[in-house]
Amino acid sequence: MSTEDFPEPEPARPWRPEDGPRPKVTTWPTGKDPALKVWSHVRWRRASVMARQDWAEGRVWT
């Protein structure tokens, strides 16, 4: 599988009042942040999570 098989990610648009309640945002200090393992360039890599947004309809952005 080549990198052309995956589209480039696009950032989510900012919250707008018509989206409903503002998302709850959780942040962590540098060095204390949780992490995820992500598959990238044929191997698993560690990816730090600096912030998490919990949206009212259940969507989560990290």
MIDOSE-1310 file (N, C-alpha, C; in nm, 2 decimals, decimal comma, always signed):
residues 62
mste	+0,09/-0,12/+0,00/+0,00/+0,00/+0,00/+0,09/+0,12/+0,00; +0,07/+0,22/-0,09/+0,15/+0,34/-0,10/+0,08/+0,46/-0,03; +0,16/+0,56/-0,01/+0,10/+0,68/+0,05/+0,00/+0,75/-0,03; +0,00/+0,72/-0,17/-0,11/+0,78/-0,25/-0,25/+0,72/-0,22
dfpe	-0,25/+0,60/-0,15/-0,38/+0,54/-0,12/-0,45/+0,61/-0,02; -0,39/+0,70/+0,05/-0,45/+0,77/+0,16/-0,46/+0,92/+0,13; -0,58/+0,99/+0,14/-0,58/+1,13/+0,12/-0,52/+1,21/+0,23; -0,47/+1,32/+0,20/-0,41/+1,41/+0,30/-0,52/+1,45/+0,40
pepa	-0,49/+1,45/+0,53/-0,59/+1,50/+0,63/-0,62/+1,64/+0,61; -0,74/+1,68/+0,64/-0,78/+1,82/+0,64/-0,82/+1,86/+0,78; -0,77/+1,98/+0,83/-0,81/+2,02/+0,97/-0,96/+2,05/+0,98; -1,02/+2,02/+1,09/-1,16/+2,05/+1,12/-1,18/+2,20/+1,12
rpwr	-1,29/+2,24/+1,08/-1,32/+2,38/+1,09/-1,35/+2,42/+1,24; -1,33/+2,55/+1,27/-1,35/+2,59/+1,41/-1,50/+2,58/+1,45; -1,52/+2,58/+1,58/-1,66/+2,57/+1,63/-1,73/+2,70/+1,59; -1,86/+2,69/+1,57/-1,95/+2,80/+1,54/-2,07/+2,80/+1,63
pedg	-2,13/+2,91/+1,66/-2,24/+2,91/+1,75/-2,36/+2,82/+1,70; -2,38/+2,81/+1,57/-2,48/+2,72/+1,52/-2,45/+2,57/+1,54; -2,33/+2,54/+1,58/-2,30/+2,40/+1,61/-2,35/+2,35/+1,75; -2,41/+2,44/+1,82/-2,46/+2,40/+1,96/-2,36/+2,44/+2,06
prpk	-2,36/+2,37/+2,18/-2,27/+2,40/+2,29/-2,12/+2,39/+2,24; -2,04/+2,48/+2,30/-1,90/+2,47/+2,27/-1,84/+2,33/+2,32; -1,75/+2,28/+2,25/-1,69/+2,15/+2,29/-1,61/+2,17/+2,42; -1,61/+2,06/+2,50/-1,53/+2,06/+2,62/-1,38/+2,03/+2,58
vttw	-1,29/+2,12/+2,62/-1,15/+2,10/+2,58/-1,07/+2,06/+2,70; -0,99/+1,95/+2,69/-0,90/+1,91/+2,79/-0,76/+1,92/+2,74; -0,67/+1,97/+2,81/-0,53/+1,98/+2,77/-0,44/+1,92/+2,88; -0,32/+1,88/+2,84/-0,22/+1,83/+2,94/-0,09/+1,90/+2,93
ptgk	-0,02/+1,92/+3,04/+0,11/+1,98/+3,03/+0,21/+1,90/+2,95; +0,31/+1,97/+2,89/+0,41/+1,90/+2,82/+0,48/+1,79/+2,91; +0,50/+1,67/+2,86/+0,56/+1,57/+2,93/+0,47/+1,48/+3,01; +0,34/+1,53/+3,03/+0,24/+1,45/+3,10/+0,13/+1,41/+3,01
dpal	+0,14/+1,44/+2,88/+0,03/+1,41/+2,79/+0,02/+1,26/+2,76; -0,10/+1,21/+2,74/-0,12/+1,08/+2,70/-0,08/+1,06/+2,56; -0,07/+0,94/+2,51/-0,02/+0,91/+2,37/-0,11/+0,80/+2,31; -0,10/+0,80/+2,18/-0,16/+0,69/+2,10/-0,05/+0,63/+2,01
kvws	-0,08/+0,51/+1,97/+0,01/+0,44/+1,88/-0,06/+0,45/+1,74; +0,01/+0,50/+1,64/-0,05/+0,52/+1,51/+0,04/+0,45/+1,41; -0,02/+0,39/+1,31/+0,05/+0,32/+1,20/+0,09/+0,42/+1,10; +0,22/+0,44/+1,07/+0,27/+0,54/+0,98/+0,40/+0,49/+0,92
hvrw	+0,41/+0,49/+0,79/+0,53/+0,45/+0,71/+0,57/+0,31/+0,75; +0,48/+0,22/+0,74/+0,50/+0,08/+0,77/+0,55/+0,04/+0,91; +0,52/+0,12/+1,01/+0,55/+0,08/+1,15/+0,46/+0,16/+1,24; +0,45/+0,11/+1,37/+0,38/+0,18/+1,47/+0,46/+0,29/+1,53
rras	+0,41/+0,40/+1,55/+0,48/+0,52/+1,61/+0,40/+0,58/+1,72; +0,47/+0,64/+1,82/+0,40/+0,70/+1,93/+0,36/+0,85/+1,89; +0,24/+0,88/+1,92/+0,19/+1,02/+1,89/+0,13/+1,08/+2,02; +0,19/+1,19/+2,06/+0,14/+1,26/+2,18/+0,01/+1,32/+2,16
vmar	-0,07/+1,33/+2,26/-0,20/+1,40/+2,25/-0,19/+1,52/+2,34; -0,19/+1,64/+2,29/-0,18/+1,76/+2,37/-0,31/+1,82/+2,41; -0,42/+1,78/+2,33/-0,55/+1,84/+2,37/-0,66/+1,74/+2,31; -0,77/+1,75/+2,38/-0,89/+1,66/+2,34/-1,01/+1,75/+2,34
qdwa	-1,09/+1,75/+2,23/-1,22/+1,82/+2,23/-1,33/+1,72/+2,22; -1,43/+1,74/+2,32/-1,55/+1,65/+2,32/-1,66/+1,74/+2,28; -1,72/+1,71/+2,16/-1,83/+1,79/+2,11/-1,96/+1,73/+2,16; -2,07/+1,82/+2,16/-2,20/+1,78/+2,22/-2,26/+1,66/+2,15
egrv	-2,24/+1,64/+2,02/-2,30/+1,53/+1,95/-2,23/+1,40/+1,96; -2,11/+1,40/+2,03/-2,04/+1,28/+2,06/-1,90/+1,27/+1,98; -1,88/+1,36/+1,89/-1,75/+1,36/+1,82/-1,64/+1,40/+1,91; -1,52/+1,34/+1,89/-1,40/+1,36/+1,97/-1,29/+1,39/+1,88
wt	-1,22/+1,50/+1,90/-1,10/+1,54/+1,83/-0,98/+1,54/+1,92; -0,87/+1,47/+1,88/-0,75/+1,48/+1,96/-0,63/+1,53/+1,88
